[in-house]
Amino acid sequence: MNSIASNDSLQLEYPGCDSGIGDVILAADSAKLIHGVRIEPYALWPDDRGYFLEVMRGGQSLVAGFPPETTQVSAACNYPGIIKAFHYHLEQTDCWVPAHGMLQVALVDLRKGSPTFGRKNTIYAGELRPWKIQIPPGVGHGYKVIGNAPSMLVYVTDRTYNPKDEGRIAYNHPLIAYDWELQYK
């Protein structure tokens, strides 16, 4: 059985993907993006002290529909080479902002009935590609820190943390078959 989880409006299944990293997304408006995933560049303002970036403004941009009473902002510091994957939500929408370092973001559409069910995306984001990434419920997501520096992922969610809404899948699950190895040797 390939069933993962479900609620009244969403059924998640293991898609049985081919091995690999899926489509590498090189443009924020790529036609190969998983249905419902949105990408938007964020501005960096560097100067001789470092840099400033704006994570969000309530009611605007990728977080426009996030209700102010339940929106949560969190951050994760990650050491080089770590993999945090995979997890999914049945209700929560995430907006990721890789604010420091570089991440190899892995996405897989687990939503049975989605027009992109089973599609995998890889997005390289962070200091060299400053993108915000909105991840809808039912899309499995994770990342690997690439390069020699730690990373900082700031993320905004449309609801406060609820452990009952979050599910985990092993980073090396054979029915997702994401290849975390170095690709361009």
N, C-alpha and C positions, 0 to 999 in steps of 0.2 A: 504494500500500500504506500502511495506517495504523498498522502495527506500530511500536512504540517500542523495547521491550526485553522480555525475559522471563527467568525462571529456572524451576526445577522446579515451583514452586507459584503463580507469578504471571505473567500476560501483560498487558502494558500496550499500549494503543492510543490514537491520537488520536481523540477522540470526535466531532469535527465539530460543535462547539457553535454555537448562535446567538450573535451579538454581544451583549455586555453584561457585567454583573457577577454574574449569577446571583442566588441567594437571599441577601438580607442577613439575617444571623443576629443577632437581637435578644435572644435568651434562651439560656442555656447548655443548656437541655433542648429546644431547637427540634426539631420533627419534620422540618424541612427540612435538617438537618445531613447531610453526606455520611456514608454508612455507615462506622462505625469511628472517625470523628473524635469526640473528646470535649473538652468545655470545662468548666472549673471556675474559679470566682472565687478570687482570692488576696487575703489580707488585707493592708492597708497600715496601718502604725502611724506616723502623722505626729506630729511635735512641733515645737518652735521651732528645731530643728537641721536638719530635713529629714524623711525618712521611712525606715522599715525595712520590707522585705518578705522573706518566706521563700520561696525558690525551690523547695526540695524537702526532703523527709525520706525517706531511703532506706526502701523497702518500704511507703510510704504514698502515697495519693492517685493521681494520674495516672501516677506512676513506680513503682507498687507491683510490677509484674512485671519491672522493669529489673534485670538481674543486676549485683550490685555490682562484680564483677571486670572488666566491660567498659563500665560506664556512664561517659559523658564529659559534662562540663559546659563550655560555651563561651559566649562573648559576642561580639556584633558591635555596634560603634558605627556609626551611619548618619546622614548629613547630610540635611537637609530636602529633600524632593522626589525622592530617589533611588528607583529601582525595582530590586529584586533578585528576579528571577523568570525563568523557572520552573525548579525542579529537582524531582527525585523520587528515591526509593530503592526498591530491590527487597527489601531486608531490614531496613533501619534504621527504627525508630520515633523520631520527634522529639517533644519536649515543649517548646513555645515559651512564654516568659514575657516579654512586652514590659514591661520594667521602668522605662523612662523614655521620655517622648514618646508619640506616637500612631502606630499602624500601620494601614494598610488591608491586611489579610491576604487573599490570594486563594488559593482552593483549587479544584482540579478533579479529579474522580475519573477516573483513567486505567485502572482495572482492568477489563479485559474480563470480563464475567460478574458484576460487582458489581451489587447491586440499585439502586445510584445511579450507575452508569457514565454519564459525561458531565455530571453535575450540577456546577454551579459554586456555591461559597459565597463570600461576602464577610463578613469579620468585622472590625469596628473595635475595636481593643484597645490598651490601654496605660494611661496614668495616669487617663484619664476612664472607662475600662471595664477594670478590672484582672482579666483573664482569663488563665488558663493554657490552652493549646491543644495537645492531643495529635493528632499527624498520623501515621496508619499508613502502612506501605509501599504504594506504588502510587498515592498521592494526590499530584498535582503541587501544589507550594506556592511562594509568593513573597509579597512585600509591597512597599508603597510607604510611605515616611515622609510623613505628612501633618502640616500645621502648620508653624510657623516654628522649631521647636527640633530639635536632633538627637535621635535615639532610641537606646536601648540594648535590644537583644534578647538575653536570656540563654536558652540552650537546653540541654536535657538530652537525650542520646541513649542508646539502650539498648545501643549498641556503640561502640567507638572508631572514629574516622574511617577509612574505606576508600574511596579514590577510585574503585575499581572498582564500588562499590555506588551511586554517585551519577551521575545523568544530568541533562543540562541541555536545556532547551527555550527558545527565544527568547520573551521577554516578550510579543511581538506575533505569535506564531504564529497563522496564520489558522484552523487547525482547533480552537484553543482560543478565540480571538476575545474575549479579556478586554479590557474597555474601561477603561483606566487614566486616562482623562480625568476631570475634575471632574464629578460626577454631579448635584449639587444646586445648579445655577447660579442 
